[in-house]
Amino acid sequence: MELELENSKYREKRNKELILIFKKNLFEKRNQLLNESDKYMLSDYPINEINKNKVVIYRQELRDYPLLSFFLNFNGDYGEGLLLLPKLLLD
């Protein structure tokens, strides 16, 4: 019984560590996507108005990502779920 409790605590701790690693990697990817889309916002970048508006929305979705990734879990506690990062689709 004691061993089972220790294993359970270890698994819980390890799961939390893995979630932190996953979140760190996910937000690093989000920041990378923001950096990659910076060029589209330059005033002299050759992009039409429709695509520029798409980029503006895309970048806002990336910045809002941390807020959108929260959800109410089954226990009634706030937790973080998997919400995919938005994609930039230009014409």
C-alpha positions as CSV (number, residue, x, y, z in Angstrom):
1,M,0.0,0.0,0.0
2,E,2.8,2.4,0.9
3,L,4.7,1.6,-2.3
4,E,1.5,2.2,-4.3
5,L,1.1,5.6,-2.7
6,E,4.8,6.5,-3.4
7,N,4.4,5.4,-7.0
8,S,1.2,7.5,-7.3
9,K,3.0,10.6,-5.9
10,Y,5.9,10.0,-8.2
11,R,3.7,9.7,-11.3
12,E,1.8,12.8,-10.4
13,K,5.0,14.8,-9.9
14,R,6.4,13.4,-13.2
15,N,3.2,14.3,-15.0
16,K,3.4,17.9,-13.8
17,E,7.0,18.1,-14.9
18,L,6.1,16.8,-18.4
19,I,3.2,19.3,-18.6
20,L,5.6,22.2,-17.8
21,I,8.1,21.0,-20.5
22,F,5.2,20.7,-23.0
23,K,4.0,24.2,-22.2
24,K,7.5,25.7,-22.4
25,N,8.0,24.1,-25.9
26,L,4.5,25.1,-27.0
27,F,5.1,28.8,-26.0
28,E,8.5,28.8,-27.6
29,K,6.9,27.6,-30.8
30,R,4.3,30.4,-30.5
31,N,7.0,33.0,-30.1
32,Q,8.8,31.6,-33.1
33,L,5.7,31.9,-35.2
34,L,5.2,35.5,-34.1
35,N,8.9,36.3,-35.0
36,E,8.5,34.6,-38.4
37,S,5.4,36.6,-39.2
38,D,7.0,40.0,-38.2
39,K,8.1,40.5,-41.8
40,Y,4.5,40.7,-43.1
41,M,3.9,43.7,-40.8
42,L,6.7,45.8,-42.3
43,S,5.3,48.8,-44.2
44,D,7.4,48.0,-47.3
45,Y,6.6,44.3,-47.4
46,P,4.8,43.4,-50.7
47,I,1.5,42.0,-49.4
48,N,-2.1,42.8,-50.4
49,E,-4.6,44.2,-47.9
50,I,-6.6,41.0,-47.6
51,N,-3.5,39.0,-46.6
52,K,-2.2,41.7,-44.3
53,N,-5.5,41.6,-42.4
54,K,-5.2,37.8,-42.2
55,V,-1.7,38.3,-40.7
56,V,-3.0,40.8,-38.2
57,I,-5.7,38.3,-37.0
58,Y,-3.3,35.4,-37.0
59,R,-0.8,37.4,-34.8
60,Q,-3.5,38.4,-32.4
61,E,-4.7,34.8,-32.1
62,L,-1.1,33.8,-31.3
63,R,-0.8,36.5,-28.7
64,D,-4.2,35.5,-27.2
65,Y,-3.2,31.8,-27.2
66,P,-2.4,31.7,-23.4
67,L,-5.8,33.0,-22.5
68,L,-7.6,30.7,-24.9
69,S,-5.8,27.6,-23.7
70,F,-7.6,27.6,-20.3
71,F,-10.7,25.7,-19.8
72,L,-12.9,24.4,-17.0
73,N,-12.0,20.7,-16.4
74,F,-14.3,18.0,-15.2
75,N,-13.5,18.6,-11.5
76,G,-14.6,22.3,-11.8
77,D,-11.0,23.4,-11.4
78,Y,-9.3,25.6,-14.0
79,G,-6.6,23.7,-15.9
80,E,-5.0,23.9,-19.2
81,G,-6.1,21.9,-22.2
82,L,-4.6,21.3,-25.6
83,L,-5.6,24.0,-27.9
84,L,-3.8,24.0,-31.2
85,L,-1.8,27.0,-32.3
86,P,-3.4,28.9,-35.2
87,K,-2.1,28.6,-38.8
88,L,-1.4,31.4,-41.2
89,L,-3.1,30.7,-44.5
90,L,-2.4,33.4,-47.2
91,D,-3.9,33.5,-50.7
